[in-house]
Amino acid sequence: MVHDNPGRYADAPMLPTAVQSRFEHDPNGALRYVEPVRKPEATEYDSTSLNAGRLRPDGTLEEPRWPMLIAFAIDLLVHAAIGGGVWLTITEYAPDPEQAIPLAITAAVATSFVHRTFIQRITGTTLGKAFFGLRLRYPDGTFPTLWQLIKLWCVGTFTVVVTPLQLFG
């Protein structure tokens, strides 16, 4: 059988070239192992180069559109459900139910922030993305930093709030 990865099994996944380990000849002609190293430019991507996809066996990223939209809707529903639960609890048991709406919105926003920044940084995915096996990563396979996730959350929240205001305002 002929395949494009000599010395490996035909169905073995290939790592992206930015992280492949290899053997090189030293000045004496002997082979020596070279540790896999990420290219320095790999960490200098902007947020537009992030993809939420599955890693294919050849090392490229699959970029599904519909699963991403459904994953976003699942995440949004989780955040809204927690806010709704806070609202129901406050209106049912609190002596002053007028505070229910601001506290419910605060709970939904706080849940969104923690879920899309800290939990996604630790696990590499959100609940909606995990449902489809998706992970947010750069083209070279690296994951975004916490700071990059915070910036993405701020831009996404601004977009989710401002778009309906522009449509109906």
N, C-alpha and C positions, 0 to 999 in steps of 0.2 A: 504494500500500500504506500502511495506517495502522499505526503502532506507537507505543509509549509512550516512545520516546527520540528526540524531534525533533532534527534536525540531525546525526544519527548513522546509521550503517548499521543495518538491521533486525536483523542477527545480531551486532552488536557487543556485547561484554560490558559490563555496567554496573558501575562500581566501587561499593562500599558508600558510602552518603551521607557517612560520616565522613571519607572520603578523596577525594571528588570535587573536582576543580578546576572553577572556573567563572569567568565574567565578571560583574562587578557595575558598576552605574552609580556614578560618583563624584559629588561635589556639583555639578559643572558639567554633568552629564548624559552625559559621555563614558563609554564602556565601558573597564574596566581589568581585567586578568587578576588573579585571586586564587589564590595558591599553595594546593595541597591541604594541609590541616592536620588532624591527628588531634585529636579532642576530648580534653580533658584526662582525662575520666573513663574513656577507653578503656584506660588503663594500670592502672586500679584494680580490675580484675576479680579474683575469687578463683579458686582452682584448679577449683572446680566449674563455672565457665562455660567451661572449655576444651573444645573439640570437636576430634575428629580426623576431618576430613572434606575433601571436595573442594569447591572454590569453584565455585558454579554461575554461569552467564552473567549472572544477575540480581544477583549479589553476595551471595546468601545461601549458607550452608553446608549441604551435604548431610551428614547424620549417619548413616552406615551402621552397623548393629549387627554383623552376621555378619563382614564384613571386619575390623572392629576386634578381635573375639575371635580370629579366625584370625591376624591380625597380632601380637597379644599372644603367642599360642602359638608363632609363628615366632621372635619375639624371645627368648622363654623357652628354646626349643630351642637357639638359637645360644649363649646364655649357658651352658646346661648342657653343650653339646658342647665348648665351650672348657674348662670345668671337668673334664669327662670326659677330654679329651685330656691335660690336665695330670696327672690321676690315673694314666692309662695310662703316660705317660712316666716318672713317678716310680716306679711299681711295677716297671717294666721295667728302668730304668737306675740308680736311686738305691741306694746301699748300705743306707739305712735306709728301707724302704718304709712304716713306720708313720706317717710324716709325710705320706703321700699324700692322705689324706682331708681334713685341715685345709687343706693347700695347694690342693687342688682346689676346695674351697668358697670359699677366699679368691680364687682366680682367677675363679670364676664370678661372685662378688659384684663384684669389681673390673671385670670385663668389663661387667656389667650397669650399673654406675655410669657408666663412661666412655661406653658406647653410648647410654644413655638421657638423659645430661646433656650432655656436651661434643659428641658427634657429632650429637645431635639439635639442639643449639643452632646448630651450624655449618651443617648441611644442612637443618634444618627437619623432619626425619623420621628414623625408625629403619629398619632393614632390613625388618622385617615390614610397617610402614606403607608403605614405598616400593614394596613388591610390589603393593599395591593402589592406589597413587597418593594416599595419605592424608598429611595434614600436620596437626600439632597447632597449633591457633590459637584465638584468642578470636573472639567473634561479629563484631567489627569488622574481622577479617582480620589483626590483629597477632599476632606470635608471642611465646611466653613468653620471659622472660629466663632467664639461666643460673641465677640464684637460685631462680626459680619452678620450674625443672626439677629442681633439687636437692631442693627441698621435696617435689615430686611423687614423686621417686624414693624418698625416705625414707618417705613415707606408703605407697607401693606395696610397698616391701620389707617394711615392718612388717606390712602386710596379708597378703602372701604367706607370711610366716613364722608369724604368729600364728593365722591361720585354720585351718591343719591341726593346729596344737597344740591349739586349742580343740576341734576335732572328735575327735581321737584321745586327748586328754589328760584 
